[in-house]
Amino acid sequence: MPNTVKVAEAKTHLSELLVRVEQGEAFVITRGNLPVARLVPLDEVERRRRLIATIKAERSRYRLGSTTMDELIAWKHEGHRY
């Protein structure tokens, strides 16, 4: 779970926060009690982007092209005896 830091504290201690982020910590910056930003190491962001790209590529491999209504009806009744 990331640490929570208020905006004023983040502004005051930004250099210290960046050192801790470089060491692998993550922070959620809040305005009042509402989260407004996340401060995370760049390698984590890049890792997430690569993972999302991999998932999208994998999903696109299994997409069906346009399917006709006749094909859908045939699949629905496949294996039926009547």
PyMOL CGO cylinders between C-alpha atoms (Angstrom):
from pymol import cmd
from pymol.cgo import CYLINDER

trace = [
    CYLINDER, 0.00, 0.00, 0.00, 1.49, 3.35, -1.00, 0.3, 1, 1, 1, 1, 1, 1,
    CYLINDER, 1.49, 3.35, -1.00, 2.18, 6.00, 1.60, 0.3, 1, 1, 1, 1, 1, 1,
    CYLINDER, 2.18, 6.00, 1.60, -0.14, 9.02, 1.66, 0.3, 1, 1, 1, 1, 1, 1,
    CYLINDER, -0.14, 9.02, 1.66, 1.26, 12.56, 1.56, 0.3, 1, 1, 1, 1, 1, 1,
    CYLINDER, 1.26, 12.56, 1.56, -0.65, 15.86, 1.55, 0.3, 1, 1, 1, 1, 1, 1,
    CYLINDER, -0.65, 15.86, 1.55, 0.11, 18.37, -1.22, 0.3, 1, 1, 1, 1, 1, 1,
    CYLINDER, 0.11, 18.37, -1.22, 1.79, 20.91, 1.08, 0.3, 1, 1, 1, 1, 1, 1,
    CYLINDER, 1.79, 20.91, 1.08, 4.04, 18.23, 2.58, 0.3, 1, 1, 1, 1, 1, 1,
    CYLINDER, 4.04, 18.23, 2.58, 4.91, 16.92, -0.90, 0.3, 1, 1, 1, 1, 1, 1,
    CYLINDER, 4.91, 16.92, -0.90, 5.88, 20.42, -2.03, 0.3, 1, 1, 1, 1, 1, 1,
    CYLINDER, 5.88, 20.42, -2.03, 8.02, 20.97, 1.05, 0.3, 1, 1, 1, 1, 1, 1,
    CYLINDER, 8.02, 20.97, 1.05, 9.77, 17.59, 0.93, 0.3, 1, 1, 1, 1, 1, 1,
    CYLINDER, 9.77, 17.59, 0.93, 9.79, 16.83, -2.80, 0.3, 1, 1, 1, 1, 1, 1,
    CYLINDER, 9.79, 16.83, -2.80, 13.52, 16.06, -2.96, 0.3, 1, 1, 1, 1, 1, 1,
    CYLINDER, 13.52, 16.06, -2.96, 13.26, 13.60, -0.07, 0.3, 1, 1, 1, 1, 1, 1,
    CYLINDER, 13.26, 13.60, -0.07, 10.20, 11.97, -1.63, 0.3, 1, 1, 1, 1, 1, 1,
    CYLINDER, 10.20, 11.97, -1.63, 12.03, 11.56, -4.93, 0.3, 1, 1, 1, 1, 1, 1,
    CYLINDER, 12.03, 11.56, -4.93, 14.94, 9.83, -3.19, 0.3, 1, 1, 1, 1, 1, 1,
    CYLINDER, 14.94, 9.83, -3.19, 12.50, 7.42, -1.55, 0.3, 1, 1, 1, 1, 1, 1,
    CYLINDER, 12.50, 7.42, -1.55, 10.70, 6.85, -4.85, 0.3, 1, 1, 1, 1, 1, 1,
    CYLINDER, 10.70, 6.85, -4.85, 14.04, 6.00, -6.49, 0.3, 1, 1, 1, 1, 1, 1,
    CYLINDER, 14.04, 6.00, -6.49, 14.45, 3.37, -3.78, 0.3, 1, 1, 1, 1, 1, 1,
    CYLINDER, 14.45, 3.37, -3.78, 11.15, 1.79, -4.81, 0.3, 1, 1, 1, 1, 1, 1,
    CYLINDER, 11.15, 1.79, -4.81, 8.55, 3.44, -2.56, 0.3, 1, 1, 1, 1, 1, 1,
    CYLINDER, 8.55, 3.44, -2.56, 5.27, 4.80, -3.91, 0.3, 1, 1, 1, 1, 1, 1,
    CYLINDER, 5.27, 4.80, -3.91, 3.22, 7.73, -2.66, 0.3, 1, 1, 1, 1, 1, 1,
    CYLINDER, 3.22, 7.73, -2.66, -0.33, 8.94, -3.13, 0.3, 1, 1, 1, 1, 1, 1,
    CYLINDER, -0.33, 8.94, -3.13, -0.58, 12.72, -2.97, 0.3, 1, 1, 1, 1, 1, 1,
    CYLINDER, -0.58, 12.72, -2.97, -3.83, 13.99, -1.48, 0.3, 1, 1, 1, 1, 1, 1,
    CYLINDER, -3.83, 13.99, -1.48, -5.62, 17.32, -1.39, 0.3, 1, 1, 1, 1, 1, 1,
    CYLINDER, -5.62, 17.32, -1.39, -7.54, 17.18, 1.85, 0.3, 1, 1, 1, 1, 1, 1,
    CYLINDER, -7.54, 17.18, 1.85, -8.58, 13.54, 2.00, 0.3, 1, 1, 1, 1, 1, 1,
    CYLINDER, -8.58, 13.54, 2.00, -9.00, 13.08, -1.75, 0.3, 1, 1, 1, 1, 1, 1,
    CYLINDER, -9.00, 13.08, -1.75, -6.22, 11.37, -3.70, 0.3, 1, 1, 1, 1, 1, 1,
    CYLINDER, -6.22, 11.37, -3.70, -5.13, 13.48, -6.68, 0.3, 1, 1, 1, 1, 1, 1,
    CYLINDER, -5.13, 13.48, -6.68, -1.85, 11.94, -7.88, 0.3, 1, 1, 1, 1, 1, 1,
    CYLINDER, -1.85, 11.94, -7.88, 0.46, 8.97, -7.53, 0.3, 1, 1, 1, 1, 1, 1,
    CYLINDER, 0.46, 8.97, -7.53, 4.24, 9.26, -7.30, 0.3, 1, 1, 1, 1, 1, 1,
    CYLINDER, 4.24, 9.26, -7.30, 5.84, 5.97, -8.39, 0.3, 1, 1, 1, 1, 1, 1,
    CYLINDER, 5.84, 5.97, -8.39, 9.21, 4.86, -9.79, 0.3, 1, 1, 1, 1, 1, 1,
    CYLINDER, 9.21, 4.86, -9.79, 9.46, 5.14, -13.58, 0.3, 1, 1, 1, 1, 1, 1,
    CYLINDER, 9.46, 5.14, -13.58, 10.39, 1.49, -13.97, 0.3, 1, 1, 1, 1, 1, 1,
    CYLINDER, 10.39, 1.49, -13.97, 7.04, 0.55, -12.39, 0.3, 1, 1, 1, 1, 1, 1,
    CYLINDER, 7.04, 0.55, -12.39, 5.17, 2.79, -14.81, 0.3, 1, 1, 1, 1, 1, 1,
    CYLINDER, 5.17, 2.79, -14.81, 7.09, 1.38, -17.76, 0.3, 1, 1, 1, 1, 1, 1,
    CYLINDER, 7.09, 1.38, -17.76, 6.51, -2.19, -16.53, 0.3, 1, 1, 1, 1, 1, 1,
    CYLINDER, 6.51, -2.19, -16.53, 2.77, -1.54, -16.34, 0.3, 1, 1, 1, 1, 1, 1,
    CYLINDER, 2.77, -1.54, -16.34, 2.74, -0.03, -19.84, 0.3, 1, 1, 1, 1, 1, 1,
    CYLINDER, 2.74, -0.03, -19.84, 4.55, -3.08, -21.25, 0.3, 1, 1, 1, 1, 1, 1,
    CYLINDER, 4.55, -3.08, -21.25, 2.13, -5.40, -19.45, 0.3, 1, 1, 1, 1, 1, 1,
    CYLINDER, 2.13, -5.40, -19.45, -0.90, -3.54, -20.82, 0.3, 1, 1, 1, 1, 1, 1,
    CYLINDER, -0.90, -3.54, -20.82, 0.56, -3.63, -24.34, 0.3, 1, 1, 1, 1, 1, 1,
    CYLINDER, 0.56, -3.63, -24.34, 1.17, -7.39, -24.01, 0.3, 1, 1, 1, 1, 1, 1,
    CYLINDER, 1.17, -7.39, -24.01, -2.38, -7.99, -22.82, 0.3, 1, 1, 1, 1, 1, 1,
    CYLINDER, -2.38, -7.99, -22.82, -3.84, -5.91, -25.65, 0.3, 1, 1, 1, 1, 1, 1,
    CYLINDER, -3.84, -5.91, -25.65, -1.74, -7.78, -28.22, 0.3, 1, 1, 1, 1, 1, 1,
    CYLINDER, -1.74, -7.78, -28.22, -2.81, -11.12, -26.79, 0.3, 1, 1, 1, 1, 1, 1,
    CYLINDER, -2.81, -11.12, -26.79, -6.49, -10.11, -26.79, 0.3, 1, 1, 1, 1, 1, 1,
    CYLINDER, -6.49, -10.11, -26.79, -6.33, -8.94, -30.39, 0.3, 1, 1, 1, 1, 1, 1,
    CYLINDER, -6.33, -8.94, -30.39, -5.07, -12.37, -31.44, 0.3, 1, 1, 1, 1, 1, 1,
    CYLINDER, -5.07, -12.37, -31.44, -8.35, -13.93, -30.33, 0.3, 1, 1, 1, 1, 1, 1,
    CYLINDER, -8.35, -13.93, -30.33, -10.77, -11.38, -31.74, 0.3, 1, 1, 1, 1, 1, 1,
    CYLINDER, -10.77, -11.38, -31.74, -13.14, -12.75, -34.27, 0.3, 1, 1, 1, 1, 1, 1,
    CYLINDER, -13.14, -12.75, -34.27, -13.67, -10.90, -37.48, 0.3, 1, 1, 1, 1, 1, 1,
    CYLINDER, -13.67, -10.90, -37.48, -17.13, -9.85, -38.46, 0.3, 1, 1, 1, 1, 1, 1,
    CYLINDER, -17.13, -9.85, -38.46, -19.50, -12.72, -37.83, 0.3, 1, 1, 1, 1, 1, 1,
    CYLINDER, -19.50, -12.72, -37.83, -22.67, -13.13, -39.85, 0.3, 1, 1, 1, 1, 1, 1,
    CYLINDER, -22.67, -13.13, -39.85, -26.05, -13.85, -38.33, 0.3, 1, 1, 1, 1, 1, 1,
    CYLINDER, -26.05, -13.85, -38.33, -26.13, -17.20, -40.19, 0.3, 1, 1, 1, 1, 1, 1,
    CYLINDER, -26.13, -17.20, -40.19, -22.86, -18.22, -38.52, 0.3, 1, 1, 1, 1, 1, 1,
    CYLINDER, -22.86, -18.22, -38.52, -24.20, -17.28, -35.08, 0.3, 1, 1, 1, 1, 1, 1,
    CYLINDER, -24.20, -17.28, -35.08, -27.38, -19.30, -35.66, 0.3, 1, 1, 1, 1, 1, 1,
    CYLINDER, -27.38, -19.30, -35.66, -25.34, -22.26, -36.90, 0.3, 1, 1, 1, 1, 1, 1,
    CYLINDER, -25.34, -22.26, -36.90, -23.11, -22.14, -33.80, 0.3, 1, 1, 1, 1, 1, 1,
    CYLINDER, -23.11, -22.14, -33.80, -26.15, -21.88, -31.53, 0.3, 1, 1, 1, 1, 1, 1,
    CYLINDER, -26.15, -21.88, -31.53, -27.68, -25.01, -33.03, 0.3, 1, 1, 1, 1, 1, 1,
    CYLINDER, -27.68, -25.01, -33.03, -24.43, -26.93, -33.45, 0.3, 1, 1, 1, 1, 1, 1,
    CYLINDER, -24.43, -26.93, -33.45, -24.85, -30.44, -32.10, 0.3, 1, 1, 1, 1, 1, 1,
    CYLINDER, -24.85, -30.44, -32.10, -28.66, -30.19, -31.83, 0.3, 1, 1, 1, 1, 1, 1,
    CYLINDER, -28.66, -30.19, -31.83, -30.73, -33.06, -33.14, 0.3, 1, 1, 1, 1, 1, 1,
    CYLINDER, -30.73, -33.06, -33.14, -34.12, -32.15, -34.47, 0.3, 1, 1, 1, 1, 1, 1,
]
cmd.load_cgo(trace, "trace")
